[in-house]
Amino acid sequence: MSALISSSIARKVVMALSGLFLVLFLAQHFTINLTSVIAPDTFNEWSHFMGYNPLVQYLLQPILIAGIIVHFVMGIALEIQNNRARKIGYVKYNGSANAPWTSRNMIITGLVVLAFLGLHMYDFWVHEMAYKYVEASPEDPTRYYAETVEKFEPIWRTVIYVIAFILLAMHLWHGFSSSFQSMGWNNKYSAGLQTFTKIYAIAIPAGFIFIALYHHFNPITH
């Protein structure tokens, strides 16, 4: 039992740390993407830097991919563990009476977000790898803005992005704040931190939705 508890605590801490890492990446990713709306030239410059800087490509990018894998693997492992414990520990389980929907369905929102990441990587990361290493195309620091806007021209892709970011907001609403709880954060700043996590959970996904809709309704005319 002691080993099981220790393992559970370790899994929660690893999941919390990987989640906080992904939250930081999300803020950085949003900052760069927002420039595609307000300063396309800056967006091109930053995107080119991220796409060709060796530190980003060969160190930070693998760390990011590892963080995504670890976070979702730990989430699935904890969900399986919780389901087993629930069947044993409760004669009757009334989920809505014990926890809010976002808390009870983190695995659902998480898996949908994971599926969305697959589409997002196909749209941008796979394209980038093909452009640089398969097609061996020359560097073009001005191509990123046009490629991004083009992705949002089809209504179906824009709708998928909007739905995915709504579910991401629901995932962050519970997950961001619970990450600090998993690490034992409990002091006079806890209430303020809780408020910040809720604002972040709404503002960042809403910002991504705005970017997707903006580019859909403002296509590049040729």
Beta strands, then each sheet from edge to edge (+ up, - down):
end
